[in-house]
Amino acid sequence: MAKERRRAVLELLQRPGNAHCADCGAPDPDWASYTLGVFICLSCSGIHRNIPQVSKVKSVRLDTWEEAQVEFMASHGNNAARATYESKVPSFYYRPTASDCQLLREQWIRAKYERQEFTRPEKQEPYSAGYREGFLWKRGRDNGQFLSRKFVLTEREGALKYFNRNDAKEPKAVMKIEHLNATFQPAKIGHPHGLQVTYLKDNSTRNIFVYHEDGKEMVDWFNALRAARFHYLQVAFPGASDADLVPKLSRNYLKEGYMEKTGPKQTEGFRKRWFTMDDRRLMYFKDPLDAFARGEVFIGSKESGYTVLDGLPPSTQGHHWPHGITIVTPERKFLLACETESEQRAWVEAFRKVVDRPMLPQEYAVEAHFKHKP
Ligand SMILES: [Zn+2]
């Protein structure tokens, strides 16, 4: 009998909606919450296990199932749960995938089932109101210490500001929503809630690194920033659909890591730098947590004269890591070297992804900015 019941649960996985994790979309879930009636992946089941008051989990393949539990799963399932628990997710709200950090996935699951934020819109005020203020731990530019700073986000002013002192009248920085990006970087920042916020100042990228001890607060900040970007873009591009705008609200980097580079004359010695590929912007830093880049390179498309080559020119001088990459731009060649072959392949793949994509009209304007940089 136990065998038949398990087979019945396994068959439910074939039903529409149940072939992917209800929470992160990973394929072939083989765990289930038998109190919520959803099929989930192993990783999400670990998060559900921490919320026992709303979710109880079982392995589809290994645990024994009672008749009533099988019936409950059959009468619910992922599509039904989505219709209930995700009925009012704001368009701008970030829906994590399997590759996102633990914090984003955990807060998504808690927001859905524990706090039921997406069935009760009044609970969305912390990120939907168009104004948010509070304290975040911000990494100091010079000594690397995290200090408590007051942050204010106002959609009306189209800006995120922070203040060095609680009673300060003038903000230390005003970050325009127009050019702002936020991306979780727990490993780099060394905190599970670490968020990197970048903005443009005089067309150069600036970084700040922040966190809040409370996971909900941090993810609410992240979604408040996305909401502000969404409303800014709705005004800037009145004809655009939500589906066009949502991918532009925040972005993760295509790739980051150490490489060695030489200077424009290519006779300077190779130096180890931290590189970040952010869409078409390749930036390099002395330290991964530097406030601003040592240099930024625009990577256009092959139609406009950009090429990525394996290896370095035979004439390359000086000691360097063994696995080379040459980036050819209309202005010059950039010689880069990776420590391992797998890193080299991953970087080449990231560069080619960008070079193979035709440039959009607005990207020509960005390219022109780079050319006129002093
Ligand atoms: Zn999952």
Residues whose N, C-alpha, C, O or C-beta is under 5 A from the ligand:
A	BS01	ZN	C21 D23 C24 G25 A26 C41 C44
